[in-house]
Amino acid sequence: MYGFTTTLKDVSFEQALAKTTDALKAEGFGVLSEIDVQRAMKEKLGAEMRPYRILGACNPPLAHQALQAEPDIGLLLPCNVIVREEAPGQVVVGFLDPQTMVGLVGKPGVKPIADEAEQRLRRVCASLSSTPG
C-alpha cells in the first residue's frame, strides 16, 4: 500500500479539513499548497463530485534533510495528504506513506528521514482517529 487513512465520522468536511491542518501543525508540518479537486473538476470538466482536497504538507527540517540526501527528491515533495468527503458527516483523511519515496529513490540516506516523516504522519493520523467529531 502506498498510504494510510483514517475516517472521521460526524464531522463536516470543513471541520475535518481544519482538524487535519491543526494536527499536521502539531507535528511540525505546514500546508504549502492546497488543491481543491472538487472545484477543479467542476470548472474544467463540469463534473460534480464530493469535496476533495489535496494538501501539500511540509516539515521544513525533514524536507531540508531529504534534499541534502538526494537533491532530486523534490520531485516527490511535499508529503501529500488528502481530505475527501465519502458521505455526509464521513470524511476520509489519507496520507502518502513516506516509505514510498525510499523505494523510488533507492538511497540509504533517505530512509531515516522517511522513517521520521512516517512516524509524524502516523501520529497525525492517530490523533485524528482519537478526537471526537
TIZA-401808 format. One record per residue (C-alpha): y, x, z. Coordinates in steps of 0.2 Angstrom, whole numbers, plus 5000, padded with zeros to 4 digits. Example, Ala and Ser with C-alpha at 12.3 -4.5 7.8 and 13.67 -1.06 7.14 Angstrom:
<atoms>
497850625039
499550685036
</atoms>
This chain:
<atoms>
500050005000
501750064996
502649975010
502549865026
503349705030
503649585044
504049395043
505449325053
505249135057
506549005062
508049105056
509249085041
509249215028
511049275033
510349295051
508849395045
510049505035
511149535050
509649575061
508949695049
510649785047
510849795065
509049855068
509249985055
510850045063
509950065080
508850185071
510250285063
510150205046
511750145037
511650025022
512350125007
512049984994
511649804994
510949724978
511049534978
509549504967
509749314968
511449324961
511049444948
509649344941
510749184941
512149274932
511049374919
509649254916
510249084923
508649094934
508649014950
507749094965
507749104984
508949234992
508349404990
509249574994
508849754992
509649865005
509850045001
509650115019
510050295023
509950405038
511150555034
510250695044
508550645036
509250625019
510050795020
508450875026
507550795012
508750854999
508651035006
506751025005
506750954987
508450934978
507750804965
507150694979
508750594977
507850504963
506850424977
508350394989
508950294998
507550205008
507350035000
507249885012
507049705005
507549545014
506949395005
506849205009
505049145007
505348975013
506748895023
506848975040
505549105035
506149275029
505149425024
505849595028
504949745019
505149925020
504650065007
503450175016
504250355015
502450425014
502550364996
503850494992
502650634999
501350584987
502550584972
503450744977
501950844982
502950974993
502451005010
504251025017
504550845013
503050775024
503850805042
505450715035
504450575028
503550565045
505150545055
505850415042
504250315043
504250315062
506050255062
505750115049
504150055058
505250045074
506449945065
505049835058
504349815076
505949765083
506249635071
504549565074
504849555093
506549475093
506649285094
507449195079
</atoms>
